[in-house]
């Protein structure tokens, strides 16, 4: 996966999150981002990294997104590793 593909996947994840009404509210509450913030930052790799961090918090969200978008279940993690901060060690 390339960094550009990672950003594209993250944008698709953001769209999926926002199309899921209850999840959109959870994301906006957790991130503090408004609808205007999301539109303004949708191409910012650091913001997209936060989108992927959010998605990866719940396996059901990952599988729901991947099933709908046709991705392998590991693709969101692969994408996250290519976005800012993704190269940091994971100690969990």
N, C-alpha and C positions, 0 to 999 in steps of 0.2 A: 504494500500500500504506500502510495506517495503522500507527502504532506498536503498536496492539493486534494487528493481523494479523501483524506482524513477530514479536511474542512468541509467538503461536499457532504460526507456522511453526517457530520455534526449539524450542518444546516438542515438536512433531512430529519435528523433527530429532533431539532428544535421545532420544525414544522409538525412533527408527530406529537410532540409534547403539547403544543399549542392547540392541536386539533382534538385533544382529549381534555374536555372541559374541566373535570375535577383535577387532573394532573397539571393543567395549565395554572390553576389557582395555587396549587402546592408549589410549583416552580417559581411563580412570581412572589409568593410569600417567602420562600427559602432564599431566593436570590436578591430580593428587594428591587428587582427590575420591573419597570413599567412596560406597557406595550410600546411606548415611544422609545424607551431604552433598547428594547429588543430589536426594533426596526433599525435603530441607529448603529447597533453593535453586531448585527447579524454576520458581518464579514470580518469581524475582529477575531483573530485566532485565540486570543486570551479569553474572550467571552465564550467562544465555541468550546474551549477547554472546560469552562464552568458548566456548560450544557452537558457535556459528556460526563463530568463528575456527577452531576445530578442524576442522569440516566442510569449510570452504573451503580447507584445506591440500592437498587432493587432489581433482583433477577426477573421478576414479573414484568417490569418496565422494559428490560433488555429484550426478553423474549417477545413481548408484544410488539415492540418496534421492529425487531428483526423479522418476525413473521409477516408483519404488514409490508415491510420494505424489501423483503427478499434477501436479507443479509445473513451471513453465518453468525452464530451467537458470539463468536470471539471478535468479530469485526469492530464493535464499539470499543473494546479494550485496545485493539490494535490502533484504531484511530486516535484514541486518547493518548497513547504513547508518542504519537507524532505531533501533538499539539503542545503549546507552551506548558512547561512543567511536567510533561509526560515522561521525561527521562530521569525524573527523581526516583530514588529507590522506594519500593513499596515494602514496608516492614510488617504488614499484616499477614 
